C-alpha cells in the first residue's frame, strides 16, 4: 500500500523545518498486524494506501488517506466496524482511488503512542495488508532510540531500514520521498517528461507504472514537494 499531525501533521512545513537542524529521520517497516491502524485498514480487496495527512483534533488523530484499487463500500463498512474508530467517511472519489477520513484515537495504538510520547513526526506512510513503511522525524537519536525500545516493549516488530540527518544531503539521498514517488520521478526524468519538448506524457508514465494518469500527476507533485521541503527549505533555515 502507499500511504503517503500537533507534531504528526506532515503539512506543518514550518514546524518541520524548525526541527530539522538537529533532528534525525528514520525509515522503518512494521507488519500491519503489529499496530492498530494497520489492523483497522487491512481490508480485503485493498491493495495500497497513501497517507495524505494526520490532523490532531483533541485526543484523536484524524488521518486523511488515499486507498487504491479497493471496493469503497466494503472498505468503509469494515473500517467503521472497528471498535477504535469513531467515524470514517469518503472525501473524494476518482476512478482508481478514494480519499477517506478516519476519526480514530491514536493513543490506543502503540506505534502512534510512541511517536507522540517521543516527539516524533510522521513525514510519510504507506502500506499494504502485509506491512507499512513509515518515514519518521525525531528531535534526535535519543528520542529515536527511546521509540525503538518502546516498540520492542510493546511487542511491535519494527525494522529500521535507514537513519539519516536531514541537514546532511549526502547522508539522506531520498529527501523524504516514498519509494513510489522515487520510482515515478526517476522514470519521468529518464523518459524526458521534464524535457522541452517533453519526451513522454503522463499517460505513458501511467502505463509504465501501472497506475492512472491522475495518480501519476499527484505522485510527481507530492514528490517535488517532499524534495523541496527536505532540501531547499531546510538549507535556508540552517544558513
ZAMARGU-4260 file (C-alpha; in steps of 0.2 Angstrom, whole numbers, plus 5000, padded with zeros to 4 digits):
<rodrens>
0) 5000/5000/5000 | 5005/5018/4998 | 5000/5029/5012 | 5008/5045/5008 | 4998/5080/5064
5) 5002/5093/5083 | 5018/5085/5079 | 5011/5072/5067 | 5004/5083/5054 | 5015/5082/5038
10) 5008/5098/5031 | 5015/5109/5045 | 5031/5113/5035 | 5037/5127/5046 | 5037/5116/5061
15) 5046/5103/5052 | 5059/5115/5046 | 5062/5122/5063 | 5065/5105/5070 | 5076/5099/5056
20) 5093/5107/5061 | 5096/5094/5075 | 5084/5081/5070 | 5085/5063/5064 | 5074/5054/5051
25) 5071/5036/5051 | 5063/5025/5038 | 5055/5010/5047 | 5044/4995/5042 | 5031/4987/5053
30) 5020/4972/5050 | 5002/4978/5048 | 4996/4966/5061 | 5008/4973/5074 | 4999/4990/5077
35) 4981/4995/5077 | 4980/5007/5062 | 4987/4993/5052 | 4974/4981/5058 | 4960/4994/5055
40) 4965/4997/5037 | 4969/4979/5032 | 4953/4976/5022 | 4950/4963/5009 | 4951/4970/4992
45) 4963/4984/4997 | 4980/4984/4988 | 4988/5000/4994 | 4985/5016/5005 | 4995/5033/5005
50) 4993/5044/5020 | 4989/5062/5014 | 4990/5070/5032 | 4987/5067/5050 | 4977/5080/5059
55) 4976/5081/5078 | 4959/5085/5085 | 4960/5085/5104 | 4963/5067/5109 | 4960/5060/5092
60) 4971/5060/5077 | 4962/5060/5061 | 4971/5053/5045 | 4966/5058/5028 | 4972/5044/5016
65) 4971/5038/4998 | 4965/5020/4996 | 4970/5012/4979 | 4960/4998/4970 | 4948/4994/4983
70) 4929/4992/4984 | 4924/5008/4993 | 4908/5002/5001 | 4915/4986/5009 | 4931/4995/5014
75) 4921/5009/5023 | 4910/4996/5031 | 4924/4986/5038 | 4934/5001/5045 | 4918/5008/5053
80) 4915/4992/5062 | 4932/4993/5071 | 4929/4997/5090 | 4943/5011/5090 | 4935/5020/5075
85) 4923/5034/5079 | 4919/5038/5061 | 4925/5036/5044 | 4919/5044/5028 | 4923/5047/5009
90) 4930/5064/5005 | 4934/5062/4986 | 4932/5048/4973 | 4942/5045/4957 | 4942/5030/4946
95) 4957/5021/4954 | 4957/5029/4971 | 4947/5036/4985 | 4951/5049/4999 | 4945/5044/5016
100) 4945/5052/5033 | 4946/5042/5049 | 4942/5048/5066 | 4952/5037/5077 | 4961/5038/5094
105) 4980/5037/5091 | 4983/5034/5110 | 4976/5017/5108 | 4989/5012/5095 | 5006/5008/5102
110) 5016/5014/5087 | 5007/5031/5087 | 5008/5032/5106 | 5026/5031/5105 | 5028/5043/5091
115) 5018/5056/5101 | 5027/5052/5118 | 5044/5054/5110 | 5040/5070/5100 | 5040/5062/5083
120) 5033/5067/5066 | 5026/5056/5053 | 5033/5063/5036 | 5026/5049/5026 | 5017/5032/5027
125) 5012/5019/5015 | 5006/5002/5017 | 4998/4986/5011 | 4988/4972/5021 | 5005/4964/5025
130) 5016/4979/5030 | 5018/4998/5032 | 5033/5009/5028 | 5035/5025/5039 | 5046/5040/5037
135) 5048/5047/5055 | 5057/5063/5061 | 5063/5064/5079 | 5072/5078/5088 | 5087/5067/5090
140) 5095/5050/5091 | 5090/5048/5109 | 5071/5050/5106 | 5073/5038/5091 | 5081/5025/5102
145) 5068/5028/5116 | 5054/5025/5102 | 5063/5009/5096 | 5064/5002/5114 | 5046/5007/5117
150) 5040/4997/5102 | 5050/4982/5107 | 5042/4983/5125 | 5025/4984/5116 | 5030/4968/5105
155) 5029/4979/5089 | 5041/4971/5076 | 5050/4987/5070 | 5063/4986/5056 | 5074/5001/5054
160) 5078/5002/5036 | 5088/5018/5036 | 5093/5033/5048 | 5099/5049/5042 | 5101/5068/5046
165) 5090/5079/5035 | 5103/5093/5036 | 5116/5082/5028 | 5111/5079/5010 | 5125/5066/5007
170) 5118/5056/5022 | 5100/5056/5016 | 5099/5054/4997 | 5080/5051/4996 | 5075/5068/5004
175) 5058/5062/5011 | 5052/5053/4995 | 5042/5037/4997 | 5048/5023/4985 | 5033/5025/4973
180) 5037/5044/4972 | 5056/5040/4969 | 5050/5027/4955 | 5039/5040/4947 | 5051/5054/4947
185) 5066/5043/4941 | 5055/5037/4927 | 5049/5054/4922 | 5067/5061/4921 | 5073/5045/4912
190) 5059/5046/4899 | 5061/5065/4896 | 5045/5071/4904 | 5053/5087/4910 | 5062/5090/4894
195) 5057/5103/4881 | 5049/5097/4871 | 5043/5083/4883 | 5049/5066/4879 | 5034/5057/4886
200) 5016/5061/4893 | 5009/5057/4910 | 4998/5044/4901 | 5014/5035/4895 | 5021/5036/4913
205) 5005/5029/4920 | 5005/5014/4908 | 5023/5010/4913 | 5019/5012/4932 | 5003/5003/4931
210) 4993/5017/4938 | 4981/5031/4932 | 4986/5047/4923 | 4979/5057/4938 | 4989/5046/4951
215) 5005/5050/4941 | 5002/5068/4942 | 4998/5068/4960 | 5013/5057/4964 | 5025/5068/4955
220) 5018/5084/4964 | 5020/5076/4981 | 5037/5070/4977 | 5043/5088/4972 | 5035/5095/4987
225) 5045/5082/4998 | 5061/5086/4989 | 5060/5105/4992 | 5054/5103/5010 | 5069/5091/5014
230) 5082/5102/5004 | 5079/5120/5000 | 5068/5124/5015 | 5080/5115/5027 | 5095/5124/5019
235) 5088/5141/5021 | 5084/5138/5039 | 5102/5132/5043 | 5111/5147/5035
</rodrens>
